[in-house]
Amino acid sequence: MPNVRKLDPTASPLDYFGSELRRYRESAGMSQQELGECIFCTGSLVGQIETAHKVPTREFAERADAALLTDGCFSRLVGLVLRSQLPTWFQPYAEMEAKATYISTYQSQVVYGLLQTEEYARAVLGAPQPENLDELVAARMERQRVLRKVKPPLVWVVLDEAVLYRPMGGREVMRNQLAHLLSFRDQRRLKIQVLPFSAGEHPGLTGTFNLLRFDDDPDVVYTEDFIQGHMTANPDSVSEGWLHYDQLRAAALSVRDSAELIAHVMEERYGDQPAAEERDVA
């Protein structure tokens, strides 16, 4: 029997998506099972999404648009739905990140979220063992659409060398992640540098931070602790952030040498050689 749970479309983006899906489906005279068959999923999944018990994927949204002739309604909504699955304290940053024309980031622990593979993201986000891991991973993948815009932002990433050696998700996941980083090496609008262990003390020892630049708004600097994120446009803080970032870029390997190091670590540590797993890491 169809689930006729009443929804408040204003309660959340997920509730609104579900209510619109039900409205379009019923207008088309289709049951949940019939719609599921059209978009290659179960009627039960359709029902769970209609009642806001399940978060739709972008693929689901696009197929629902095609089946129900919605002129892209669900494809437009799903980005908002997925963004709403991000931690509440992170959502303001994600919104600013999507509008930025220039993104600069220093990462001391893990690969920057916009450059993570799905498997790597699952390992990173799964570390605290959240109940909504699938939704968090889908939201992170959705964030990466900013790199595929008609005019994507300029992105400059400085990774601590330790990021390359920290085995998130196992050897295959790491190999694929490093190969993914190498896939950006010829892109004009995205550059990756590695800060080597030999750099010694540096301004990034206090932790990861991001800088965002916009066409018509002040720059912002973003940092995180283990509880929440902190974003500010305070001129003194932003100026200090850019000074630290310029020093990190100057101490890092060149873009070309960074790619060579990433390729070397990928083959030596995460390749097929048995000795790769046994090598000690400084």
C-alpha positions as CSV (number, residue, x, y, z in Angstrom):
1,M,0.0,0.0,0.0
2,P,1.4,3.4,-0.9
3,N,2.8,5.5,2.0
4,V,0.6,8.5,2.4
5,R,2.5,10.2,5.1
6,K,1.8,13.9,5.0
7,L,4.8,16.1,4.3
8,D,5.4,19.8,5.1
9,P,7.2,21.0,2.0
10,T,8.6,23.9,4.0
11,A,10.3,21.8,6.6
12,S,13.5,21.2,4.6
13,P,14.8,20.9,1.1
14,L,14.5,17.1,1.4
15,D,10.8,17.4,2.3
16,Y,10.2,19.8,-0.5
17,F,11.9,17.4,-3.0
18,G,9.7,14.5,-1.7
19,S,6.5,16.5,-2.0
20,E,7.3,17.6,-5.5
21,L,8.2,14.1,-6.6
22,R,4.8,12.8,-5.2
23,R,2.9,15.7,-6.9
24,Y,4.5,15.1,-10.3
25,R,4.2,11.3,-10.1
26,E,0.5,11.5,-9.2
27,S,-0.1,14.1,-11.9
28,A,1.4,11.6,-14.4
29,G,-1.0,8.9,-13.1
30,M,1.9,6.6,-12.1
31,S,2.3,4.4,-9.0
32,Q,5.6,4.4,-7.1
33,Q,6.3,1.0,-8.6
34,E,5.7,2.2,-12.1
35,L,7.9,5.2,-11.7
36,G,10.6,3.0,-10.2
37,E,10.5,0.7,-13.2
38,C,10.9,3.7,-15.5
39,I,14.0,5.1,-13.7
40,F,15.6,1.7,-12.8
41,C,15.0,1.6,-9.1
42,T,12.4,0.1,-6.7
43,G,9.1,1.5,-5.9
44,S,10.1,1.3,-2.3
45,L,13.0,3.7,-3.0
46,V,10.6,6.1,-4.7
47,G,8.4,5.9,-1.6
48,Q,11.3,6.6,0.8
49,I,12.3,9.7,-1.1
50,E,8.7,10.9,-1.3
51,T,8.4,10.6,2.4
52,A,11.9,12.2,3.1
53,H,13.3,9.0,4.5
54,K,15.9,8.8,1.8
55,V,18.1,11.4,0.2
56,P,18.0,11.3,-3.7
57,T,21.1,11.1,-5.7
58,R,21.7,13.4,-8.7
59,E,21.3,10.4,-11.0
60,F,17.9,9.7,-9.5
61,A,16.9,13.3,-9.9
62,E,17.9,13.4,-13.6
63,R,16.0,10.2,-14.4
64,A,12.9,11.4,-12.6
65,D,13.1,14.6,-14.7
66,A,13.2,12.5,-17.8
67,A,10.4,10.2,-16.8
68,L,8.0,12.8,-15.5
69,L,8.8,15.6,-18.0
70,T,9.6,18.2,-15.3
71,D,11.9,20.4,-17.4
72,G,14.7,19.9,-15.0
73,C,12.9,20.5,-11.8
74,F,14.5,17.8,-9.8
75,S,18.0,18.3,-11.2
76,R,17.8,21.9,-10.0
77,L,16.5,20.9,-6.6
78,V,18.9,18.0,-5.8
79,G,21.9,20.3,-5.4
80,L,20.0,22.1,-2.6
81,V,18.9,18.8,-1.0
82,L,22.5,17.4,-1.0
83,R,24.0,20.6,0.4
84,S,21.5,20.4,3.2
85,Q,23.0,17.1,4.2
86,L,26.3,18.8,5.1
87,P,26.9,19.6,8.7
88,T,25.0,22.8,9.6
89,W,28.2,24.6,10.6
90,F,29.8,23.8,7.3
91,Q,26.9,24.9,5.0
92,P,27.8,28.6,5.0
93,Y,31.3,27.8,3.8
94,A,30.0,25.5,1.1
95,E,27.8,28.2,-0.2
96,M,30.7,30.7,-0.3
97,E,33.0,28.1,-1.9
98,A,30.4,27.6,-4.7
99,K,30.5,31.4,-5.5
100,A,34.3,32.0,-5.2
101,T,36.3,32.9,-8.2
102,Y,39.6,31.9,-6.6
103,I,40.1,29.2,-4.0
104,S,43.4,28.7,-2.2
105,T,43.8,25.9,0.4
106,Y,46.5,24.4,2.6
107,Q,45.7,20.9,3.7
108,S,47.9,19.2,6.4
109,Q,45.9,16.0,7.0
110,V,43.8,14.9,4.0
111,V,43.2,15.8,0.3
112,Y,41.0,18.9,-0.2
113,G,37.4,17.9,-0.4
114,L,37.0,19.2,-4.0
115,L,39.7,16.8,-5.2
116,Q,38.7,13.7,-3.3
117,T,37.6,10.5,-5.0
118,E,34.4,9.0,-3.8
119,E,36.2,6.1,-2.1
120,Y,38.7,8.4,-0.4
121,A,35.9,10.7,0.8
122,R,34.1,7.7,2.2
123,A,37.1,6.7,4.2
124,V,37.6,10.3,5.5
125,L,34.0,11.0,6.3
126,G,33.5,7.5,7.8
127,A,36.2,7.9,10.4
128,P,33.8,9.4,13.0
129,Q,31.3,6.6,12.1
130,P,28.3,8.8,11.2
131,E,24.9,7.3,10.6
132,N,24.4,9.2,7.4
133,L,27.6,8.4,5.7
134,D,26.1,7.8,2.2
135,E,24.4,11.2,2.4
136,L,27.7,12.9,3.5
137,V,29.6,11.3,0.7
138,A,26.9,12.3,-1.9
139,A,27.1,15.9,-0.6
140,R,30.8,16.0,-0.9
141,M,30.6,14.7,-4.5
142,E,28.0,17.4,-5.2
143,R,30.4,20.1,-4.0
144,Q,32.8,19.1,-6.7
145,R,30.4,20.2,-9.4
146,V,31.9,23.7,-8.9
147,L,35.0,22.5,-10.8
148,R,32.8,21.6,-13.8
149,K,31.1,24.9,-14.2
150,V,31.3,26.7,-17.6
151,K,33.8,29.1,-15.8
152,P,35.2,27.2,-12.8
153,P,37.1,29.0,-10.1
154,L,40.9,29.2,-10.1
155,V,42.0,26.6,-7.5
156,W,45.4,26.5,-5.9
157,V,46.1,23.6,-3.5
158,V,49.1,23.1,-1.2
159,L,49.2,19.6,0.4
160,D,51.5,18.6,3.2
161,E,53.6,15.7,2.1
162,A,52.1,13.7,5.0
163,V,48.8,13.7,3.1
164,L,50.4,11.4,0.4
165,Y,51.5,8.9,2.9
166,R,48.4,8.7,5.2
167,P,46.7,5.5,4.0
168,M,43.0,6.5,4.0
169,G,40.9,3.5,2.9
170,G,43.8,1.2,2.0
171,R,46.3,0.9,-0.8
172,E,43.9,0.8,-3.8
173,V,41.9,3.8,-2.6
174,M,45.1,5.8,-2.1
175,R,46.5,4.8,-5.4
176,N,43.3,5.9,-7.2
177,Q,43.3,9.1,-5.1
178,L,46.9,10.0,-6.1
179,A,46.2,9.1,-9.7
180,H,43.2,11.5,-9.5
181,L,45.4,14.3,-8.3
182,L,47.8,13.7,-11.2
183,S,44.8,14.0,-13.6
184,F,44.7,17.7,-12.8
185,R,48.4,18.3,-13.7
186,D,47.6,19.8,-17.2
187,Q,44.7,21.9,-16.1
188,R,45.3,25.6,-16.4
189,R,42.8,26.7,-13.6
190,L,43.8,24.1,-11.0
191,K,47.3,23.8,-9.5
192,I,48.7,21.4,-6.8
193,Q,51.9,21.9,-4.9
194,V,53.3,19.6,-2.2
195,L,55.0,21.0,0.9
196,P,57.8,18.5,1.6
197,F,58.9,17.2,4.9
198,S,62.3,19.0,4.3
199,A,60.5,22.4,4.6
200,G,60.8,22.0,8.3
201,E,58.9,24.6,10.4
202,H,56.4,26.6,8.4
203,P,53.3,28.8,8.9
204,G,50.9,25.9,8.3
205,L,51.9,24.1,11.5
206,T,48.9,25.7,13.2
207,G,46.6,23.7,10.8
208,T,44.6,23.7,7.6
209,F,43.0,26.8,6.2
210,N,41.2,28.1,3.1
211,L,41.1,31.5,1.4
212,L,38.3,32.5,-0.9
213,R,38.3,35.4,-3.3
214,F,35.2,36.8,-5.1
215,D,34.5,39.3,-7.9
216,D,32.5,41.7,-5.9
217,D,32.8,40.7,-2.2
218,P,35.7,40.8,0.3
219,D,38.0,37.8,0.6
220,V,37.3,35.4,3.5
221,V,39.6,33.0,5.4
222,Y,38.2,29.7,6.7
223,T,39.5,27.4,9.4
224,E,38.2,24.4,11.3
225,D,38.6,22.9,14.7
226,F,37.2,19.5,15.8
227,I,33.8,21.0,16.6
228,Q,33.0,23.6,13.9
229,G,34.3,25.9,11.2
230,H,35.2,29.6,11.4
231,M,34.9,32.0,8.5
232,T,35.8,35.7,8.6
233,A,36.3,38.6,6.3
234,N,38.2,40.6,8.9
235,P,40.8,42.4,6.8
236,D,43.6,41.7,9.4
237,S,42.8,38.0,9.5
238,V,42.5,37.8,5.7
239,S,45.8,39.7,5.2
240,E,47.6,37.3,7.7
241,G,46.1,34.4,5.9
242,W,47.4,35.5,2.5
243,L,50.8,36.1,4.0
244,H,50.9,32.6,5.4
245,Y,49.7,31.1,2.2
246,D,52.3,32.9,0.1
247,Q,55.0,31.6,2.4
248,L,53.7,28.1,2.1
249,R,53.6,28.3,-1.7
250,A,57.2,29.6,-1.7
251,A,58.4,26.7,0.6
252,A,56.5,24.0,-1.5
253,L,57.8,22.1,-4.4
254,S,57.0,23.5,-7.9
255,V,53.9,22.2,-9.6
256,R,55.9,20.0,-11.8
257,D,58.1,18.6,-9.0
258,S,55.0,18.1,-6.9
259,A,53.4,15.9,-9.6
260,E,56.6,13.9,-9.9
261,L,56.6,13.3,-6.1
262,I,52.9,12.3,-6.2
263,A,53.6,9.8,-9.0
264,H,56.7,8.5,-7.1
265,V,54.7,7.9,-3.9
266,M,51.8,6.4,-5.8
267,E,54.1,3.8,-7.4
268,E,56.5,3.2,-4.5
269,R,54.0,3.0,-1.7
270,Y,50.7,2.1,-3.3
271,G,51.9,0.1,-6.3
272,D,52.1,-3.6,-6.7
273,Q,55.4,-4.1,-5.1
274,P,55.1,-6.1,-1.8
275,A,57.8,-3.9,-0.2
276,A,55.6,-0.8,-0.6
277,E,53.5,-1.6,2.5
278,E,56.5,-2.4,4.6
279,R,58.4,0.9,4.1
280,D,58.6,3.0,7.2
281,V,57.2,6.5,7.1
282,A,59.0,9.4,8.7
